[in-house]
Amino acid sequence: MTLDTQMTLALLQELLMALRANDADGYKSWLALGIEQLGRDVAGEVESDWMVPLLVEECQYLKRFTTRTERG
């Protein structure tokens, strides 16, 4: 695995952890670092190709979970 691939995966992991912790400042900081270290194209790709689908999936899961919980 190349260093760029490792850095991209590490960025993805840190962005996910920041989102799950509801840490907007942390997310912005990691994204800025990703842009600085990997370039805008790679960081943008991580965000659009990985983060958005994961967020959509998590929102759908939470919606289903909330609906089930409300029904009792």
C-alpha distances in whole Angstrom, upper triangle without the diagonal:
4,7,8,6,7,10,11,11,13,15,16,16,19,20,21,22,25,26,27,28,30,29,30,30,26,25,26,25,22,22,23,21,18,20,21,17,16,19,21,20,16,18,21,18,17,21,22,20,19,21,24,24,23,26,28,27,28,31,32,32,34,37,37,37,40,42,42,43,45,47,47
4,5,5,6,9,10,11,12,14,16,17,19,20,21,23,25,26,27,29,30,29,29,29,26,24,25,24,20,20,21,19,16,18,18,14,13,16,19,17,14,16,19,17,16,20,22,20,19,21,24,24,24,27,29,28,29,32,34,33,35,38,38,39,41,43,44,44,47,49,49
4,5,5,6,9,10,10,12,14,15,16,18,20,21,22,24,26,27,28,27,27,26,23,22,22,21,17,18,19,16,13,16,15,11,10,14,17,17,13,15,18,17,16,19,21,20,19,21,24,25,24,26,29,29,29,32,34,33,35,37,38,38,40,43,43,44,46,48,49
4,5,5,6,9,10,10,12,14,15,16,18,20,21,22,24,26,27,25,25,24,21,20,20,19,16,15,16,14,11,13,13,9,7,11,13,13,10,11,14,13,12,16,18,17,16,18,21,22,21,24,26,26,27,30,31,31,33,35,37,37,39,41,42,42,45,47,47
4,5,5,6,9,10,11,12,14,15,17,18,20,21,23,24,26,25,24,24,21,20,21,20,16,16,18,15,12,14,15,12,10,13,15,14,10,12,15,13,11,15,17,15,14,16,19,19,19,22,24,24,24,27,29,29,30,33,34,34,36,38,39,40,42,44,45
4,5,5,6,9,10,11,12,14,15,17,18,20,21,23,24,23,23,23,20,18,20,19,15,16,17,15,12,15,16,12,11,14,17,16,12,13,16,15,13,16,18,17,15,17,20,21,19,22,25,24,24,27,29,28,30,33,34,33,36,38,39,39,42,44,44
4,5,5,6,9,10,10,12,14,15,16,18,20,21,22,21,21,20,17,16,17,15,12,12,14,11,8,11,12,9,8,11,14,14,10,10,14,13,11,14,17,16,14,16,19,20,19,21,24,24,24,27,29,28,30,32,34,33,35,38,39,39,41,43,44
4,5,5,6,9,10,11,12,14,15,17,18,20,21,20,19,19,17,15,16,15,11,11,13,11,8,11,12,10,8,11,12,12,8,8,11,10,7,11,13,12,11,12,16,17,16,18,21,21,21,24,26,26,27,29,31,31,33,35,36,37,39,41,42
4,5,5,6,9,10,11,12,14,15,17,18,20,19,19,20,17,15,17,16,12,13,15,13,11,14,15,13,11,14,15,15,11,11,13,12,9,12,14,13,10,12,15,16,14,17,19,19,19,22,24,23,25,28,29,29,31,33,34,34,37,39,39
4,5,5,6,9,10,11,12,14,15,17,18,17,18,18,14,13,15,14,10,11,14,11,10,13,14,12,11,15,16,16,13,11,15,14,11,13,16,15,13,13,17,18,16,18,21,21,20,23,25,24,25,28,30,29,31,34,34,34,37,39,39
4,5,5,6,9,10,11,12,14,15,16,15,15,15,12,10,12,11,7,8,10,9,6,10,12,10,9,12,13,14,10,8,11,11,8,10,13,13,11,11,14,16,14,16,19,19,19,21,24,24,24,27,29,28,30,33,34,34,36,38,39
4,6,5,6,9,10,11,12,14,15,15,15,16,13,10,13,13,9,9,13,12,9,12,15,13,12,14,14,14,11,9,11,10,7,8,11,11,8,8,11,12,11,12,16,16,15,18,20,20,21,24,25,25,27,29,30,31,33,35,36
4,5,5,6,9,10,11,12,14,14,15,16,12,11,14,13,10,11,15,13,12,15,17,15,15,17,18,18,15,13,15,14,10,11,15,14,11,10,14,14,12,13,17,16,15,18,20,20,20,23,25,24,26,29,29,29,32,34,34
4,5,5,6,9,10,11,12,11,12,12,9,8,11,10,7,9,12,11,10,14,15,14,14,17,17,18,15,12,15,15,11,12,15,16,13,11,15,16,14,14,18,18,17,19,22,21,21,24,26,25,27,30,30,30,32,35,35
4,5,5,6,9,10,10,9,10,11,8,5,9,9,6,7,11,11,10,13,15,15,14,16,15,16,14,11,12,13,9,9,12,13,10,8,11,13,11,11,15,16,14,16,19,19,19,22,24,24,25,27,29,28,30,33,34
4,5,5,6,9,10,10,11,13,10,8,12,13,10,11,15,15,13,16,18,18,17,19,18,19,16,13,15,15,11,10,13,13,10,8,11,12,9,9,13,13,11,14,16,16,16,19,21,20,21,24,25,25,27,30,30
4,5,5,6,9,8,11,12,9,8,12,12,10,12,15,15,15,18,20,19,19,21,21,22,19,16,18,18,14,14,17,17,14,11,14,15,12,12,16,16,13,16,19,17,17,20,22,21,22,25,26,25,28,30,30
4,6,5,6,5,7,8,6,5,9,10,9,10,13,13,14,16,18,18,19,20,19,21,19,15,17,18,14,13,16,17,14,12,14,16,13,12,16,17,14,16,19,19,18,21,23,22,22,26,27,26,28,31,31
4,5,5,6,7,10,8,7,10,12,11,12,15,16,15,18,20,20,20,21,20,21,19,16,16,17,14,12,15,16,13,10,11,13,11,9,13,13,11,12,16,15,14,17,20,19,19,22,24,23,25,28,28
4,5,8,10,13,11,10,14,15,14,15,18,19,18,21,23,23,23,24,23,24,22,19,19,20,16,15,17,18,15,12,14,15,11,10,13,13,10,12,15,14,13,16,18,17,17,21,22,21,23,26,26
4,5,9,11,9,10,13,14,13,15,18,18,19,21,23,23,24,25,24,26,24,20,21,22,19,17,20,21,18,15,17,18,15,13,17,17,14,15,18,17,15,19,21,19,19,23,24,22,24,27,27
4,6,9,9,9,12,13,14,15,17,18,19,21,23,24,24,25,23,25,23,20,20,21,19,16,19,20,18,14,15,17,15,12,15,16,13,14,17,17,15,17,20,19,18,22,24,22,23,27,27
4,6,5,6,9,10,11,12,14,15,16,18,20,21,22,23,21,23,22,18,19,21,18,16,19,21,18,15,16,19,16,14,18,19,16,17,21,20,18,21,24,23,22,26,27,26,27,31,31
4,5,5,6,9,10,10,12,14,15,16,18,20,20,21,19,21,20,16,17,19,17,14,17,19,17,14,15,18,16,14,17,19,17,17,21,21,19,22,25,24,23,27,29,28,29,32,33
4,5,5,6,9,10,10,12,14,15,16,18,19,20,19,21,20,17,17,20,18,16,19,21,19,16,18,21,19,17,21,23,20,21,24,25,23,25,28,28,27,30,32,31,32,35,36
4,5,5,6,8,10,10,12,14,15,16,18,18,18,20,19,15,17,19,16,14,18,20,18,15,17,20,18,16,20,21,19,20,24,24,22,25,28,27,27,30,32,31,32,35,36
4,5,5,6,9,10,10,12,14,15,16,16,15,17,16,12,13,15,13,11,14,16,14,11,13,16,15,13,17,19,17,18,21,22,21,23,26,25,25,29,30,30,31,34,35
4,6,5,6,9,10,10,12,14,15,15,13,16,15,12,13,15,13,11,15,17,16,13,15,18,17,16,19,21,20,20,24,24,24,26,29,28,28,31,33,33,34,37,38
4,5,5,6,9,10,11,12,14,14,14,17,16,12,14,17,15,13,17,19,18,15,18,21,19,19,22,24,22,23,27,27,26,29,31,31,31,34,36,35,36,39,40
4,5,5,6,9,10,10,11,13,13,15,13,10,12,14,12,11,15,17,15,13,16,19,17,17,20,22,20,22,25,25,25,27,30,29,30,33,35,34,36,39,39
4,5,5,6,9,10,10,10,9,12,11,7,9,11,9,8,12,14,13,11,14,17,16,16,19,21,20,21,24,25,25,27,29,29,30,33,35,34,36,39,40
4,5,5,6,9,10,10,9,12,12,9,10,14,12,12,15,17,17,15,17,20,20,19,22,24,24,25,28,29,28,30,33,33,33,36,38,38,39,42,43
4,5,5,6,8,9,10,13,12,9,12,14,13,13,16,18,17,16,19,22,21,21,24,25,25,26,29,30,29,32,34,34,35,38,39,39,41,43,44
4,5,5,5,7,8,10,8,6,9,11,9,10,13,15,14,13,16,19,18,19,22,23,23,25,27,28,28,31,33,33,34,36,38,38,40,42,43
4,6,5,5,5,8,7,5,8,10,10,11,13,15,15,15,17,20,20,20,23,25,25,26,29,30,30,32,34,35,36,38,40,40,41,44,45
4,6,6,7,11,10,9,12,14,14,14,17,19,19,18,21,23,23,24,26,28,28,29,32,33,33,35,38,38,39,41,43,43,44,47,48
4,6,9,11,9,9,12,14,13,15,18,18,18,18,21,23,23,24,27,28,28,30,32,33,33,36,38,38,39,41,43,43,45,47,48
4,7,8,6,6,10,11,10,13,15,15,15,16,19,21,21,22,25,26,26,28,30,31,32,34,36,36,38,40,42,42,44,46,47
4,6,6,6,8,10,11,12,14,15,16,17,19,21,22,23,25,27,27,29,31,32,33,35,37,37,38,41,42,43,44,47,48
4,6,5,6,8,10,10,12,14,15,15,16,19,20,21,23,25,25,26,29,30,31,32,35,36,36,38,40,41,42,45,46
4,6,5,6,9,10,10,11,13,14,16,18,19,20,22,24,25,26,28,29,30,32,34,35,36,38,40,41,42,44,46
4,5,5,6,9,10,10,11,13,15,16,17,19,21,22,23,25,27,28,29,31,32,33,35,37,38,39,41,43,44
4,5,5,6,9,10,10,11,13,15,15,16,19,20,21,22,25,26,26,28,30,31,32,34,36,37,38,41,42
4,5,5,6,8,10,10,11,13,15,15,17,19,20,21,23,25,26,27,29,30,31,33,35,36,37,39,41
4,5,5,5,7,9,10,12,13,15,16,18,19,21,22,24,25,26,28,29,31,33,34,35,37,39,40
4,6,6,5,7,9,11,11,13,15,16,17,19,20,21,23,25,26,27,29,31,32,33,35,37,38
4,6,6,5,6,9,10,10,12,14,15,16,18,20,21,22,24,25,26,28,30,31,32,35,36
4,6,6,5,8,10,10,11,14,15,16,18,20,21,22,24,25,26,28,30,31,32,34,36
4,6,7,7,9,11,12,13,15,16,17,19,21,22,23,25,27,28,30,31,32,34,36
4,6,6,6,9,10,11,12,14,16,17,18,20,22,23,24,26,27,29,30,32,34
4,6,5,6,9,10,10,12,14,15,16,18,20,21,22,24,26,26,28,30,32
4,5,5,6,9,10,10,12,14,15,16,18,20,21,22,24,26,27,29,31
4,5,5,6,9,10,11,12,14,15,17,18,20,21,23,24,26,27,29
4,5,5,6,9,10,11,12,14,15,16,18,20,21,22,24,26,27
4,5,5,6,9,10,10,12,14,15,16,18,20,21,22,24,26
4,5,5,6,9,10,10,12,14,15,16,18,20,21,23,25
4,5,5,6,9,10,11,12,14,15,17,18,20,22,23
4,5,5,6,9,10,10,12,14,15,16,18,20,21
4,5,5,6,9,10,10,12,14,15,16,18,20
4,5,5,6,9,10,11,12,14,15,17,19
4,5,5,6,9,10,11,12,14,16,17
4,5,5,6,8,10,10,12,14,15
4,5,5,6,9,10,11,13,15
4,6,5,6,9,10,11,13
4,5,5,6,9,10,11
4,5,5,6,9,10
4,6,5,6,9
4,5,5,7
4,5,5
4,5
4
